[in-house]
């Protein structure tokens, strides 16, 4: 840890300009600039837009507190989820805090902090066309399952669809992709016909969406009594974690890790979970 020249703070930004009023120069990079934080604000309770057009959610509060402790300002940049990694890799945004999971493919492009949240993947379905949480995956035979593009939900559904020999109860389902989770829910409710792909993208079929793959806490937001419900976490039995992503090799990663670790160990993250109903 490096103490700044003013003696009034304990700056751990050891290679850069101190972000406090002492303005000691630790290097060429200015930590007093604005962070452009990439989000996909259609994923309540993690990130969403309220009636006043303000970004709200668990991730919004978390990254805002990290930035406050590092004396950054924030500009949120809302875009489709499938654009976040590429936008980060080319420097259009500085950070991604949007319920994103580290995967082997993504970690070859950008860096990740430690996980700060875990959840399970579930299926959202119509009550008049239910999926039994205690049944097998064969219930998905000849159904179309919706997924948000370039998500771990897409990865899981494609793995189940394309590798029948690796699962106990193989299923012959088709997958439809959309950029927005809200658009998928609308398609599910309205039962509009969509195009979907069968095993290994071999064949296109047309029909309504029967279920949507998403994480459990997001599914709760869309559940409506007598209209939409979701399977239990045991049905797909797939747990995943959320991390913050930053450009490959960016030295700010270690400082994000320090603050995030403190927020986790101090109970701040648990308090945020309570605020946003993530119990």
C-alpha positions as a printed Julia matrix, in Angstrom:
279×3 Matrix{Float64}:
   0.0     0.0     0.0
   1.25    3.49   -0.83
   0.43    6.45    1.37
  -0.21    9.65   -0.53
   1.86   12.78   -0.02
  -0.89   14.63    1.82
  -0.88   12.08    4.63
  -4.65   12.28    4.71
  -5.46    9.03    2.92
  -4.16    5.54    2.35
  -3.96    5.23   -1.41
  -3.58    1.72   -2.74
  -3.42    2.94   -6.33
   0.3     2.35   -6.31
   1.12    3.02   -9.96
  -1.26    5.8   -10.85
  -2.33    9.26   -9.8
  -3.78    9.3    -6.32
  -7.56    9.79   -6.71
  -7.8    12.0    -3.61
  -7.23   15.73   -3.3
  -3.47   15.39   -2.87
  -3.14   14.72   -6.62
   0.13   12.84   -6.25
   1.25   11.46   -9.61
   1.9     7.7    -9.59
   2.15    7.34  -13.36
   0.56    8.17  -16.67
  -2.96    6.85  -16.13
  -5.49    9.18  -14.52
  -7.83    7.4   -12.14
 -10.0    10.51  -11.81
 -11.64    9.95  -15.17
 -15.12    8.53  -15.83
 -15.71    4.79  -16.06
 -17.89    3.69  -18.96
 -19.7     0.7   -17.48
 -21.4    -1.67  -19.9
 -24.77   -3.09  -18.86
 -27.75   -4.77  -20.51
 -30.61   -3.13  -18.64
 -33.36   -5.67  -19.2
 -32.38   -8.05  -16.42
 -34.21   -7.1   -13.23
 -33.26   -7.26  -10.35
 -29.65   -6.97  -11.56
 -30.01   -4.07  -14.01
 -33.11   -2.35  -15.28
 -34.57    1.1   -15.99
 -37.13    2.68  -13.66
 -40.07    4.92  -14.55
 -37.8     7.97  -14.44
 -35.33    6.49  -16.9
 -32.73    5.81  -14.2
 -30.67    2.64  -14.13
 -31.42    0.52  -11.06
 -30.51   -2.9    -9.72
 -28.1    -4.99   -7.7
 -25.25   -4.66  -10.2
 -25.84   -0.91  -10.55
 -25.51   -0.4    -6.79
 -22.49   -2.7    -6.57
 -20.38   -1.08   -9.28
 -21.42    2.39   -8.07
 -20.07    1.62   -4.6
 -16.82    0.25   -6.04
 -16.41    3.39   -8.12
 -17.18    5.6    -5.12
 -14.45    3.91   -3.09
 -11.96    4.36   -5.94
 -13.14    7.94   -6.49
 -14.35    7.32  -10.04
 -17.41    8.71  -11.72
 -19.61    6.38  -13.78
 -21.32    6.58  -17.13
 -23.56    3.57  -17.74
 -23.68    2.37  -21.34
 -26.74    0.24  -22.08
 -26.45   -2.24  -24.94
 -27.52   -5.74  -25.91
 -25.87   -8.43  -23.81
 -24.22  -10.05  -26.83
 -22.31   -6.8   -27.53
 -20.76   -6.34  -24.09
 -17.6    -8.46  -24.43
 -16.67   -7.11  -27.85
 -17.31   -3.52  -26.7
 -15.01   -4.11  -23.72
 -12.28   -5.72  -25.81
 -12.05   -2.75  -28.2
 -12.14   -0.14  -25.42
 -15.59    1.29  -26.12
 -16.42    0.56  -22.47
 -14.11    0.15  -19.47
 -15.95   -2.38  -17.31
 -18.84   -4.84  -17.62
 -21.03   -5.32  -14.56
 -24.14   -7.0   -15.91
 -24.7   -10.42  -14.39
 -21.95  -11.86  -16.56
 -20.39  -15.28  -15.97
 -16.75  -16.07  -16.6
 -16.35  -18.8   -19.2
 -13.29  -20.29  -20.85
 -14.13  -18.55  -24.13
 -14.75  -15.14  -22.55
 -11.63  -15.31  -20.36
  -9.5   -15.57  -23.5
 -10.75  -12.1   -24.49
 -11.18  -10.19  -21.2
 -10.27  -10.56  -17.52
 -12.66  -11.23  -14.64
 -12.79  -10.53  -10.92
 -13.68  -13.21   -8.42
 -17.4   -14.14   -8.41
 -19.68  -12.04   -6.24
 -22.98  -13.86   -6.78
 -24.24  -17.36   -7.62
 -27.52  -18.55   -9.09
 -29.16  -21.47  -10.9
 -30.52  -21.76  -14.4
 -34.23  -22.51  -14.71
 -36.93  -22.58  -17.38
 -39.79  -20.08  -17.45
 -42.98  -21.59  -18.91
 -46.72  -20.98  -19.3
 -48.92  -22.5   -16.6
 -51.26  -23.95  -19.21
 -48.31  -25.76  -20.81
 -46.25  -26.72  -17.74
 -42.85  -28.34  -17.3
 -42.6   -30.72  -14.34
 -39.55  -29.83  -12.21
 -39.35  -33.45  -11.13
 -39.62  -34.83  -14.66
 -36.88  -35.46  -17.21
 -35.5   -33.32  -19.99
 -37.5   -35.37  -22.48
 -40.34  -32.96  -21.68
 -38.55  -30.58  -24.05
 -38.96  -32.93  -27.02
 -40.41  -31.12  -30.03
 -40.53  -27.84  -28.1
 -38.85  -24.52  -28.84
 -36.78  -23.09  -25.99
 -35.89  -19.4   -26.07
 -32.48  -18.07  -25.0
 -30.82  -14.68  -24.85
 -27.98  -14.46  -27.39
 -24.41  -15.22  -26.27
 -25.38  -16.11  -22.71
 -24.5   -19.13  -20.61
 -28.17  -20.06  -20.94
 -27.63  -20.43  -24.68
 -24.5   -22.51  -24.01
 -26.36  -24.87  -21.68
 -29.37  -25.37  -23.93
 -27.15  -26.05  -26.95
 -25.09  -28.51  -24.93
 -28.25  -30.39  -23.93
 -29.62  -30.31  -27.48
 -26.43  -31.21  -29.35
 -24.95  -33.87  -27.05
 -27.64  -36.5   -26.47
 -25.07  -39.11  -25.5
 -23.8   -37.02  -22.59
 -27.09  -36.67  -20.71
 -29.3   -39.26  -19.06
 -32.48  -38.22  -20.83
 -31.66  -36.74  -24.26
 -34.12  -34.32  -25.78
 -34.97  -33.33  -29.33
 -35.69  -29.64  -28.88
 -35.1   -26.52  -30.97
 -33.59  -23.2   -29.83
 -34.66  -19.66  -30.66
 -32.35  -16.71  -29.85
 -33.21  -13.09  -29.11
 -31.1   -10.13  -27.97
 -33.58   -9.12  -25.26
 -34.98  -11.25  -22.46
 -38.09   -9.03  -22.46
 -38.72   -9.86  -26.11
 -38.49  -13.57  -25.29
 -41.07  -13.22  -22.52
 -43.42  -11.41  -24.89
 -43.05  -14.22  -27.42
 -43.77  -16.79  -24.73
 -46.9   -14.99  -23.58
 -48.27  -14.27  -27.04
 -47.29  -17.63  -28.5
 -46.13  -15.97  -31.72
 -44.42  -18.22  -34.24
 -40.62  -17.98  -34.41
 -37.82  -19.71  -36.26
 -35.73  -22.14  -34.22
 -32.83  -24.49  -34.87
 -32.66  -28.19  -34.11
 -29.55  -30.25  -33.3
 -26.28  -28.59  -34.36
 -28.26  -25.87  -36.17
 -29.09  -28.44  -38.84
 -32.76  -27.68  -39.44
 -35.01  -24.67  -39.03
 -38.49  -25.21  -37.64
 -41.28  -22.7   -37.01
 -43.53  -22.58  -33.97
 -44.21  -20.83  -30.63
 -41.73  -20.63  -27.74
 -42.6   -23.16  -25.02
 -40.04  -22.12  -22.41
 -37.21  -19.64  -21.78
 -33.9   -20.45  -20.14
 -32.8   -17.83  -17.57
 -31.43  -17.61  -14.04
 -33.78  -18.21  -11.13
 -33.83  -14.67   -9.7
 -34.69  -13.13  -13.06
 -37.4   -15.74  -13.64
 -39.05  -14.74  -10.37
 -39.5   -11.22  -11.74
 -41.48  -12.54  -14.71
 -43.6   -15.08  -12.84
 -47.32  -14.3   -12.78
 -49.86  -16.32  -10.83
 -51.81  -18.49  -13.22
 -49.79  -17.25  -16.21
 -46.03  -17.89  -15.96
 -44.02  -20.1   -13.61
 -40.48  -21.5   -13.51
 -38.92  -24.86  -12.81
 -36.95  -25.55   -9.66
 -33.16  -25.19   -9.72
 -32.89  -28.99   -9.64
 -34.46  -29.43  -13.08
 -31.45  -28.21  -15.08
 -29.07  -28.54  -12.1
 -26.73  -25.88  -13.45
 -25.19  -23.32  -11.1
 -23.31  -20.27  -12.35
 -21.58  -17.23  -10.85
 -21.43  -13.54  -11.75
 -18.2   -11.54  -11.96
 -17.07   -8.12  -13.16
 -15.21   -8.05  -16.48
 -12.41   -5.69  -17.49
 -10.13   -5.4   -20.53
  -7.39   -7.99  -20.79
  -4.27   -6.95  -18.9
  -5.81   -3.8   -17.39
  -3.91   -3.14  -14.11
  -7.09   -1.81  -12.52
  -8.21   -5.42  -12.12
  -6.27   -5.88   -8.89
  -7.87   -2.78   -7.38
 -11.33   -3.98   -8.37
 -10.5    -7.27   -6.68
  -9.39   -5.55   -3.46
 -12.56   -3.49   -3.16
 -14.89   -6.3    -4.25
 -13.3    -8.7    -1.77
 -13.82   -6.16    1.01
 -17.46   -5.63    0.01
 -18.05   -9.38    0.1
 -16.29   -9.97    3.44
 -17.82   -6.93    5.16
 -21.38   -8.04    4.42
 -22.07   -5.17    1.99
 -22.91   -7.58   -0.84
 -25.22   -9.59    1.43
 -27.01   -6.36    2.35
 -27.47   -5.56   -1.34
 -28.91   -9.03   -1.84
 -31.51   -8.31    0.85
 -32.39   -4.95   -0.71
 -32.99   -6.48   -4.14
 -34.73   -9.64   -2.89
 -31.89  -11.98   -3.84
 -32.26  -14.32   -0.9
